[in-house]
Amino acid sequence: HYALQLMDHMQKDGIVLTQAMYALVMGTILQSGNWKQAIKLIEDMKTRGIQPTTATYVSAISLCENEGQWHVAWELMQYMHDKDVS
């Protein structure tokens, strides 16, 4: 996904990535309907030490449900419950 590549370049250039930037990228992913990219975005946030927001998780869960990926949506909900994300 182009937006994720752009964020990689931004970070390499020393730009500090924020939750707001990730929220914008999630918006483009939601429009594309690519649930795998939504999961990748959340994993990328965690790797970079940025806590995904509840809205980020809910967006990914909704996209997974819309794309018939119920097991992935369930795993995200379980993760949120286990990590007390609210």
Chimera marker file (.cmm) of the C-alpha trace (Angstrom):
<marker_set name="trace">
<marker id="1" x="0.000" y="0.000" z="0.000" r="1" g="1" b="0" radius="0.5"/>
<marker id="2" x="1.426" y="3.341" z="-1.054" r="1" g="1" b="0" radius="0.5"/>
<marker id="3" x="0.536" y="5.102" z="2.203" r="1" g="1" b="0" radius="0.5"/>
<marker id="4" x="2.529" y="2.597" z="4.275" r="1" g="1" b="0" radius="0.5"/>
<marker id="5" x="5.525" y="3.050" z="1.984" r="1" g="1" b="0" radius="0.5"/>
<marker id="6" x="5.224" y="6.811" z="2.348" r="1" g="1" b="0" radius="0.5"/>
<marker id="7" x="5.251" y="6.456" z="6.131" r="1" g="1" b="0" radius="0.5"/>
<marker id="8" x="8.414" y="4.348" z="5.918" r="1" g="1" b="0" radius="0.5"/>
<marker id="9" x="10.099" y="7.104" z="3.908" r="1" g="1" b="0" radius="0.5"/>
<marker id="10" x="8.872" y="9.754" z="6.333" r="1" g="1" b="0" radius="0.5"/>
<marker id="11" x="10.317" y="7.907" z="9.292" r="1" g="1" b="0" radius="0.5"/>
<marker id="12" x="13.627" y="7.371" z="7.489" r="1" g="1" b="0" radius="0.5"/>
<marker id="13" x="13.721" y="11.134" z="6.901" r="1" g="1" b="0" radius="0.5"/>
<marker id="14" x="13.368" y="11.705" z="10.646" r="1" g="1" b="0" radius="0.5"/>
<marker id="15" x="9.696" y="12.615" z="10.731" r="1" g="1" b="0" radius="0.5"/>
<marker id="16" x="8.014" y="11.419" z="13.916" r="1" g="1" b="0" radius="0.5"/>
<marker id="17" x="4.935" y="9.355" z="13.062" r="1" g="1" b="0" radius="0.5"/>
<marker id="18" x="1.829" y="9.976" z="15.142" r="1" g="1" b="0" radius="0.5"/>
<marker id="19" x="-1.482" y="8.269" z="15.824" r="1" g="1" b="0" radius="0.5"/>
<marker id="20" x="-3.151" y="10.951" z="13.697" r="1" g="1" b="0" radius="0.5"/>
<marker id="21" x="-0.988" y="10.040" z="10.712" r="1" g="1" b="0" radius="0.5"/>
<marker id="22" x="-1.857" y="6.384" z="11.157" r="1" g="1" b="0" radius="0.5"/>
<marker id="23" x="-5.546" y="7.294" z="11.384" r="1" g="1" b="0" radius="0.5"/>
<marker id="24" x="-5.302" y="8.984" z="7.988" r="1" g="1" b="0" radius="0.5"/>
<marker id="25" x="-3.634" y="5.923" z="6.510" r="1" g="1" b="0" radius="0.5"/>
<marker id="26" x="-6.301" y="3.674" z="8.032" r="1" g="1" b="0" radius="0.5"/>
<marker id="27" x="-8.889" y="5.827" z="6.272" r="1" g="1" b="0" radius="0.5"/>
<marker id="28" x="-7.295" y="5.145" z="2.902" r="1" g="1" b="0" radius="0.5"/>
<marker id="29" x="-7.056" y="1.443" z="3.698" r="1" g="1" b="0" radius="0.5"/>
<marker id="30" x="-10.743" y="1.356" z="4.632" r="1" g="1" b="0" radius="0.5"/>
<marker id="31" x="-11.611" y="2.907" z="1.288" r="1" g="1" b="0" radius="0.5"/>
<marker id="32" x="-9.551" y="0.275" z="-0.522" r="1" g="1" b="0" radius="0.5"/>
<marker id="33" x="-11.231" y="-2.583" z="1.368" r="1" g="1" b="0" radius="0.5"/>
<marker id="34" x="-7.888" y="-4.294" z="1.998" r="1" g="1" b="0" radius="0.5"/>
<marker id="35" x="-8.246" y="-5.963" z="5.402" r="1" g="1" b="0" radius="0.5"/>
<marker id="36" x="-4.715" y="-7.395" z="5.261" r="1" g="1" b="0" radius="0.5"/>
<marker id="37" x="-3.296" y="-3.883" z="5.017" r="1" g="1" b="0" radius="0.5"/>
<marker id="38" x="-5.393" y="-2.820" z="8.011" r="1" g="1" b="0" radius="0.5"/>
<marker id="39" x="-3.836" y="-5.611" z="10.077" r="1" g="1" b="0" radius="0.5"/>
<marker id="40" x="-0.392" y="-4.727" z="8.769" r="1" g="1" b="0" radius="0.5"/>
<marker id="41" x="-0.953" y="-1.102" z="9.786" r="1" g="1" b="0" radius="0.5"/>
<marker id="42" x="-1.808" y="-2.107" z="13.351" r="1" g="1" b="0" radius="0.5"/>
<marker id="43" x="1.244" y="-4.358" z="13.543" r="1" g="1" b="0" radius="0.5"/>
<marker id="44" x="3.387" y="-1.544" z="12.138" r="1" g="1" b="0" radius="0.5"/>
<marker id="45" x="2.111" y="0.816" z="14.805" r="1" g="1" b="0" radius="0.5"/>
<marker id="46" x="2.955" y="-1.652" z="17.559" r="1" g="1" b="0" radius="0.5"/>
<marker id="47" x="6.423" y="-2.261" z="16.095" r="1" g="1" b="0" radius="0.5"/>
<marker id="48" x="7.096" y="1.486" z="16.095" r="1" g="1" b="0" radius="0.5"/>
<marker id="49" x="5.888" y="1.858" z="19.679" r="1" g="1" b="0" radius="0.5"/>
<marker id="50" x="2.667" y="3.670" z="18.782" r="1" g="1" b="0" radius="0.5"/>
<marker id="51" x="-0.394" y="2.347" z="20.587" r="1" g="1" b="0" radius="0.5"/>
<marker id="52" x="-3.269" y="1.823" z="18.155" r="1" g="1" b="0" radius="0.5"/>
<marker id="53" x="-6.374" y="3.656" z="19.288" r="1" g="1" b="0" radius="0.5"/>
<marker id="54" x="-9.713" y="2.024" z="19.902" r="1" g="1" b="0" radius="0.5"/>
<marker id="55" x="-10.931" y="3.686" z="16.699" r="1" g="1" b="0" radius="0.5"/>
<marker id="56" x="-8.076" y="2.087" z="14.760" r="1" g="1" b="0" radius="0.5"/>
<marker id="57" x="-8.995" y="-1.358" z="16.066" r="1" g="1" b="0" radius="0.5"/>
<marker id="58" x="-12.709" y="-0.828" z="15.450" r="1" g="1" b="0" radius="0.5"/>
<marker id="59" x="-11.993" y="0.287" z="11.880" r="1" g="1" b="0" radius="0.5"/>
<marker id="60" x="-9.908" y="-2.814" z="11.231" r="1" g="1" b="0" radius="0.5"/>
<marker id="61" x="-12.529" y="-5.064" z="12.850" r="1" g="1" b="0" radius="0.5"/>
<marker id="62" x="-15.287" y="-3.522" z="10.761" r="1" g="1" b="0" radius="0.5"/>
<marker id="63" x="-13.281" y="-3.934" z="7.573" r="1" g="1" b="0" radius="0.5"/>
<marker id="64" x="-12.517" y="-7.570" z="8.400" r="1" g="1" b="0" radius="0.5"/>
<marker id="65" x="-16.199" y="-8.242" z="9.041" r="1" g="1" b="0" radius="0.5"/>
<marker id="66" x="-17.207" y="-6.547" z="5.796" r="1" g="1" b="0" radius="0.5"/>
<marker id="67" x="-14.695" y="-8.682" z="3.902" r="1" g="1" b="0" radius="0.5"/>
<marker id="68" x="-15.903" y="-11.910" z="5.544" r="1" g="1" b="0" radius="0.5"/>
<marker id="69" x="-12.802" y="-12.321" z="7.713" r="1" g="1" b="0" radius="0.5"/>
<marker id="70" x="-14.721" y="-13.110" z="10.884" r="1" g="1" b="0" radius="0.5"/>
<marker id="71" x="-11.872" y="-15.051" z="12.486" r="1" g="1" b="0" radius="0.5"/>
<marker id="72" x="-9.495" y="-12.100" z="12.089" r="1" g="1" b="0" radius="0.5"/>
<marker id="73" x="-12.101" y="-9.702" z="13.472" r="1" g="1" b="0" radius="0.5"/>
<marker id="74" x="-12.594" y="-12.026" z="16.441" r="1" g="1" b="0" radius="0.5"/>
<marker id="75" x="-8.834" y="-12.215" z="17.065" r="1" g="1" b="0" radius="0.5"/>
<marker id="76" x="-8.639" y="-8.412" z="17.104" r="1" g="1" b="0" radius="0.5"/>
<marker id="77" x="-11.541" y="-8.200" z="19.554" r="1" g="1" b="0" radius="0.5"/>
<marker id="78" x="-9.887" y="-10.820" z="21.773" r="1" g="1" b="0" radius="0.5"/>
<marker id="79" x="-6.608" y="-8.902" z="21.662" r="1" g="1" b="0" radius="0.5"/>
<marker id="80" x="-8.391" y="-5.694" z="22.646" r="1" g="1" b="0" radius="0.5"/>
<marker id="81" x="-10.065" y="-7.495" z="25.534" r="1" g="1" b="0" radius="0.5"/>
<marker id="82" x="-6.859" y="-9.205" z="26.686" r="1" g="1" b="0" radius="0.5"/>
<marker id="83" x="-4.844" y="-5.954" z="26.551" r="1" g="1" b="0" radius="0.5"/>
<marker id="84" x="-7.705" y="-3.892" z="28.027" r="1" g="1" b="0" radius="0.5"/>
<marker id="85" x="-7.832" y="-1.572" z="25.025" r="1" g="1" b="0" radius="0.5"/>
<marker id="86" x="-10.742" y="0.811" z="25.393" r="1" g="1" b="0" radius="0.5"/>
<link id1="1" id2="2" r="1" g="1" b="0" radius="0.2"/>
<link id1="2" id2="3" r="1" g="1" b="0" radius="0.2"/>
<link id1="3" id2="4" r="1" g="1" b="0" radius="0.2"/>
<link id1="4" id2="5" r="1" g="1" b="0" radius="0.2"/>
<link id1="5" id2="6" r="1" g="1" b="0" radius="0.2"/>
<link id1="6" id2="7" r="1" g="1" b="0" radius="0.2"/>
<link id1="7" id2="8" r="1" g="1" b="0" radius="0.2"/>
<link id1="8" id2="9" r="1" g="1" b="0" radius="0.2"/>
<link id1="9" id2="10" r="1" g="1" b="0" radius="0.2"/>
<link id1="10" id2="11" r="1" g="1" b="0" radius="0.2"/>
<link id1="11" id2="12" r="1" g="1" b="0" radius="0.2"/>
<link id1="12" id2="13" r="1" g="1" b="0" radius="0.2"/>
<link id1="13" id2="14" r="1" g="1" b="0" radius="0.2"/>
<link id1="14" id2="15" r="1" g="1" b="0" radius="0.2"/>
<link id1="15" id2="16" r="1" g="1" b="0" radius="0.2"/>
<link id1="16" id2="17" r="1" g="1" b="0" radius="0.2"/>
<link id1="17" id2="18" r="1" g="1" b="0" radius="0.2"/>
<link id1="18" id2="19" r="1" g="1" b="0" radius="0.2"/>
<link id1="19" id2="20" r="1" g="1" b="0" radius="0.2"/>
<link id1="20" id2="21" r="1" g="1" b="0" radius="0.2"/>
<link id1="21" id2="22" r="1" g="1" b="0" radius="0.2"/>
<link id1="22" id2="23" r="1" g="1" b="0" radius="0.2"/>
<link id1="23" id2="24" r="1" g="1" b="0" radius="0.2"/>
<link id1="24" id2="25" r="1" g="1" b="0" radius="0.2"/>
<link id1="25" id2="26" r="1" g="1" b="0" radius="0.2"/>
<link id1="26" id2="27" r="1" g="1" b="0" radius="0.2"/>
<link id1="27" id2="28" r="1" g="1" b="0" radius="0.2"/>
<link id1="28" id2="29" r="1" g="1" b="0" radius="0.2"/>
<link id1="29" id2="30" r="1" g="1" b="0" radius="0.2"/>
<link id1="30" id2="31" r="1" g="1" b="0" radius="0.2"/>
<link id1="31" id2="32" r="1" g="1" b="0" radius="0.2"/>
<link id1="32" id2="33" r="1" g="1" b="0" radius="0.2"/>
<link id1="33" id2="34" r="1" g="1" b="0" radius="0.2"/>
<link id1="34" id2="35" r="1" g="1" b="0" radius="0.2"/>
<link id1="35" id2="36" r="1" g="1" b="0" radius="0.2"/>
<link id1="36" id2="37" r="1" g="1" b="0" radius="0.2"/>
<link id1="37" id2="38" r="1" g="1" b="0" radius="0.2"/>
<link id1="38" id2="39" r="1" g="1" b="0" radius="0.2"/>
<link id1="39" id2="40" r="1" g="1" b="0" radius="0.2"/>
<link id1="40" id2="41" r="1" g="1" b="0" radius="0.2"/>
<link id1="41" id2="42" r="1" g="1" b="0" radius="0.2"/>
<link id1="42" id2="43" r="1" g="1" b="0" radius="0.2"/>
<link id1="43" id2="44" r="1" g="1" b="0" radius="0.2"/>
<link id1="44" id2="45" r="1" g="1" b="0" radius="0.2"/>
<link id1="45" id2="46" r="1" g="1" b="0" radius="0.2"/>
<link id1="46" id2="47" r="1" g="1" b="0" radius="0.2"/>
<link id1="47" id2="48" r="1" g="1" b="0" radius="0.2"/>
<link id1="48" id2="49" r="1" g="1" b="0" radius="0.2"/>
<link id1="49" id2="50" r="1" g="1" b="0" radius="0.2"/>
<link id1="50" id2="51" r="1" g="1" b="0" radius="0.2"/>
<link id1="51" id2="52" r="1" g="1" b="0" radius="0.2"/>
<link id1="52" id2="53" r="1" g="1" b="0" radius="0.2"/>
<link id1="53" id2="54" r="1" g="1" b="0" radius="0.2"/>
<link id1="54" id2="55" r="1" g="1" b="0" radius="0.2"/>
<link id1="55" id2="56" r="1" g="1" b="0" radius="0.2"/>
<link id1="56" id2="57" r="1" g="1" b="0" radius="0.2"/>
<link id1="57" id2="58" r="1" g="1" b="0" radius="0.2"/>
<link id1="58" id2="59" r="1" g="1" b="0" radius="0.2"/>
<link id1="59" id2="60" r="1" g="1" b="0" radius="0.2"/>
<link id1="60" id2="61" r="1" g="1" b="0" radius="0.2"/>
<link id1="61" id2="62" r="1" g="1" b="0" radius="0.2"/>
<link id1="62" id2="63" r="1" g="1" b="0" radius="0.2"/>
<link id1="63" id2="64" r="1" g="1" b="0" radius="0.2"/>
<link id1="64" id2="65" r="1" g="1" b="0" radius="0.2"/>
<link id1="65" id2="66" r="1" g="1" b="0" radius="0.2"/>
<link id1="66" id2="67" r="1" g="1" b="0" radius="0.2"/>
<link id1="67" id2="68" r="1" g="1" b="0" radius="0.2"/>
<link id1="68" id2="69" r="1" g="1" b="0" radius="0.2"/>
<link id1="69" id2="70" r="1" g="1" b="0" radius="0.2"/>
<link id1="70" id2="71" r="1" g="1" b="0" radius="0.2"/>
<link id1="71" id2="72" r="1" g="1" b="0" radius="0.2"/>
<link id1="72" id2="73" r="1" g="1" b="0" radius="0.2"/>
<link id1="73" id2="74" r="1" g="1" b="0" radius="0.2"/>
<link id1="74" id2="75" r="1" g="1" b="0" radius="0.2"/>
<link id1="75" id2="76" r="1" g="1" b="0" radius="0.2"/>
<link id1="76" id2="77" r="1" g="1" b="0" radius="0.2"/>
<link id1="77" id2="78" r="1" g="1" b="0" radius="0.2"/>
<link id1="78" id2="79" r="1" g="1" b="0" radius="0.2"/>
<link id1="79" id2="80" r="1" g="1" b="0" radius="0.2"/>
<link id1="80" id2="81" r="1" g="1" b="0" radius="0.2"/>
<link id1="81" id2="82" r="1" g="1" b="0" radius="0.2"/>
<link id1="82" id2="83" r="1" g="1" b="0" radius="0.2"/>
<link id1="83" id2="84" r="1" g="1" b="0" radius="0.2"/>
<link id1="84" id2="85" r="1" g="1" b="0" radius="0.2"/>
<link id1="85" id2="86" r="1" g="1" b="0" radius="0.2"/>
</marker_set>
